[in-house]
Amino acid sequence: MRSLLVWAGRLGGTLGVLLCAASVLLRLRGVFTVAGFQIGTLLLAGVAAMLVGCLGYLAVLVERRG
C-alpha cells in the first residue's frame, strides 16, 4: 500500500507540474482555449493533480510507525 501511495504521489505531482507549466506557457502565447477547455480550467486541473500528489505523500508519512 505504501508503494502505491508513493507512486500516486509522484504521478500526481509530475502530472500537475506539467499541466500547470503548459497552461502558463499557453496563456503567455495568447491562447485562451485548448480542445474546448479554457486555460484556467487546465491550470485548475494541474493544481488538483498536485494536491493529489501531496495527499499521497502525506498518507505515506502518516502511515509510518516508529
GIDA-V655246 format. One record per residue. N is the residue number from 1. NEAR is the number of other ideal C-beta (glycine too) atoms within 12 Angstrom. D_CENTER is the distance of its C-alpha to the mean C-alpha in Angstrom with 2 decimals. Layout:
BEGIN
((N:NEAR:D_CENTER) (N:NEAR:D_CENTER))
END
This chain:
BEGIN
((1:11:20.58) (2:17:19.45) (3:13:18.55) (4:14:16.52) (5:24:14.47) (6:21:14.01) (7:19:12.92) (8:26:10.44) (9:27:9.05) (10:22:9.26) (11:20:7.92) (12:29:4.71) (13:27:4.60) (14:20:6.25) (15:25:4.82) (16:30:2.21) (17:21:5.68) (18:21:7.59) (19:31:6.99) (20:27:7.76) (21:19:10.51) (22:24:11.83) (23:29:12.19) (24:19:13.95) (25:18:16.13) (26:24:17.08) (27:20:17.99) (28:12:20.06) (29:12:21.86) (30:9:22.84) (31:18:20.98) (32:16:20.40) (33:15:19.35) (34:20:17.84) (35:11:19.11) (36:9:20.20) (37:19:17.00) (38:17:17.08) (39:26:14.94) (40:20:14.07) (41:20:12.69) (42:30:10.43) (43:26:9.31) (44:18:9.03) (45:24:6.91) (46:30:4.34) (47:23:5.26) (48:20:5.49) (49:30:2.60) (50:27:3.05) (51:22:6.25) (52:26:6.68) (53:30:6.53) (54:22:8.89) (55:20:10.92) (56:30:11.45) (57:24:12.82) (58:19:14.73) (59:22:16.32) (60:22:17.50) (61:16:19.02) (62:12:20.72) (63:16:22.06) (64:12:23.95) (65:7:27.66) (66:4:29.76))
END
